[in-house]
Amino acid sequence: SFGRAPYFLFYDTDKKQSDFIDNSAANSQGGAGIKAAQIIVDNNADVLITPRCGENAAEVLKAANISIYKSNDNSIEDNLKDFTEERLKLLTEIHSGFHGHGGR
């Protein structure tokens, strides 16, 4: 799940530079998705590429005008290539979250 990912890769499509940032929200007792979304917002991302996202996190991201795209099952490099070539689709299936289940 997005909120429990151990780290995030931030990629600058203009400069072709990447930077990994630890997800400090991953071990949160609750609200990991919201806290993780705030990390994305605080790092000035325009787009999030993820396999799935909970509704609370999605609301934070949408409020910051961050588009959410569904990743494919391939590598980070393949997902970035697919994104830049406009082959990824917007993530439309936002789940209700894993509230009270430790994100599992």
N, C-alpha and C positions, 0 to 999 in steps of 0.2 A: 504494500500500500504506500502511496505517496508520502504520507505523514511519518511513516516508519523507515523510510529509506535511510541508509547509514550516511550518505553524503549526496550532494548535488553537484553536477557539472554545470558551470556557467560558461557559455561559449559566445564570444563576440563574433558575429558573422562578418562584420566589416574588417576587423583586424585579424581574423582567423586565429584568435587566442582563446585558450581554455583555462579554467581555474576550478579546482575542486574545493568545495566548502563542506565541512562536517555539518550534518543535520543535528543540531543540539536539541531538537524536539523529539528525536527518535525514541528516547527512553522516558519521555514524559508519562506520568500516570494517566493523564487525560488531556484532550485538546491538542494532540500531536499534529493533526492536520492543519488546524488554525495556526499553530506556532510555526509549522514548516512553511505554510503559505506566506506568513509574514517575513520569513527569511528570503523567500523569492522576491517579494515586494521590496524589501530593504536593499536588495542587491540590484534593483532597477531592471529586472527582466521584463521583456516585452512578451515573451512566449514561454510556456511550460510544455515540455513533451514528457508524457507519463503514460503508463499502461492503464491506470485508473486513479480516480480522485473522489473523495467524499464531498458531500454537499456543503459542509461548513467551510472546508478549505476552498472549494470552488467559489463560494460567495466572496471570500476575501480576495481571491485572485481576480474575479470579475469586477469587483469594486475598484480595483487598481488598473483596470483595462488590460489585463494580461490574458492573452488567448491561450486556451488549453488544447493541445493536440494529442491524439492517441498515438503512442509509440508502437512500432512493430516489434516483433520478437527478436530482432537482429541486434547487432552491436550499436554502441553509441555512435560510432562513425557512420554506420549505415543510416541511422535515424537522422543524423544531421544532414547527410546527403539527401535523403528523401524529403526532409523539410525544405532545404534550399531549392530543391527541384519541384516543390509544391505537390509532393505525392502523399503527404500525411493528411489525414482528415481531422477535423475538429472533434474533440472528445464530447460526445453527446450523452453517453450513459454515465451520469453522475450517481454514485451510490449513496445511500443514506448514512454511511459511515459505520465504524465498528465501535460505537460508544459502549464503554463498559466491558469491552472484550480484549483490552490490551492490544488492539490493533491486529488481531490475528483472526 
